[in-house]
Amino acid sequence: MLTVLSQLEIEIVSERTKFGLNGAIKSGHLPGIVPLGYKKDNNKKTVIDETTKDIVIRIFNMYLEGKSYQQISNTLNKEKVLAPKHWRDTTIMKIIYNKVYMGDYEKGKSNSKNTLVYMNVVEPIISRAMWNEAQHQKDKNQRSYTRDRVYIFFQKLKCPKCRRIMKCKGSGGTKKKYMYYNCEHCKTYYREDKIEECLQSFILELVEYDMAVKKYFLPILADKKETKTENFTLIK
């Protein structure tokens, strides 16, 4: 009976907590880190930050113009927007995906059965039509994207420090192009031509070692094998 009552009390507390959290979200008290363009007021309510909201609007406008996540982040880094903040393509992607900018709050992971969306819980920075158009633009960008460089070690290199898969990057014009691999976590960069040189050197060393084994060690091993065979025959 004590176990059943204890379990019942836990379930009641859990339901009250969920009810309280849902009520807080609906009144504009969003949990977690405040996204760019918003801030917390004195009552811990999520409200628009007038000093940064224009950056969000600009990001959506640039994306709708056809610019990629990387191009947008490069522009913001070049202009030193919110410096010393360093913009990344993943940061731009999260902003484009975030429903909070049209006033909604998404609880849980996207495309999950347990995802809940609370509509119109905060003041929107962009219109709902603009957010939906950005999602359609994402599909257009993916269809029109073509890779103009061939990366030899694509998805094959791991960072020597953190063991994450390294990303491919490219620079240069039409005459000469540079390919390199980087780890965004450890800030390490390796040029593809240097990696290729190291790999070629390693392969040549393996070939030389194999040739040396065949030339010097195989005859010795063969002689030992013949000697053992003769000794075995003599003993029999």
C-alpha positions, 0 to 999 in steps of 0.5 A, a space after each residue: 500500500 505504501 508503495 502504491 501511495 508513493 507511486 501515486 504521489 509521484 504521478 500527481 507531482 509530475 502532472 502538476 509540474 507539467 501543468 505548471 510548465 505548460 501554463 508558464 510556456 503559454 504565458 510567455 515564460 519559455 524555458 532554456 536559453 533565450 534565442 537571439 532576438 529575445 531577452 527576459 524581462 523583470 518577470 522572466 518573460 521572454 520578450 523581443 530584444 530591440 537591439 538584436 531583432 534586426 539581425 534575425 530579420 536580416 538573416 531570414 532575408 538573406 536566406 530568402 535571397 538564396 544565400 546558404 548558411 555558410 555564406 550568411 555566417 561568412 558575411 556576419 563574421 566579415 562585418 563583425 556582427 555581435 563581435 567577438 561572437 563567431 558565426 557558424 553555418 550551424 548557428 544560421 541553420 538553427 535560427 532558420 529552423 526555430 519556430 519561436 521567431 514566428 511566435 511558437 514554442 516547440 517542446 521536444 525534438 522536431 519530427 518526434 511523436 512527443 513534440 508539442 508546439 505551443 502557438 502564439 506564446 511570444 511576440 513574433 519577430 517575423 511573420 508566419 508566412 515568412 517563416 514558412 517561405 524560408 522552409 520552402 527555400 531550404 528545399 530549393 537550396 538543397 535541390 540547386 546545390 552542387 558540389 564543385 570540388 571533389 574531396 578525396 577524404 570526404 567523411 574519412 578523416 577524424 580529428 586527432 584530438 576529439 575523434 569527430 568526423 572532420 568537415 570539408 572546406 574549399 577556397 580559391 578561384 577557378 584556376 587554383 582551388 584549395 581543399 582542406 579539412 577542419 574540426 570546428 570543435 578543436 579549431 584544427 585545419 589540414 590541407 588536402 594536398 598535405 594529407 595526400 603527401 603523407 598518405 603517399 609517403 606512408 604507402 611507399 614505406 609499406 611497399 619498401 618494407 614489403 619488398 625488403 621482407 620478400 628480399 631478405 627475410 623470406 629466404 631465411 624463413 624458407 631455409 628454416 622451414 626446410 631445415 625443420 622438415 629435414 630434422 623431422 624426417 630424420 627423427 621419424 
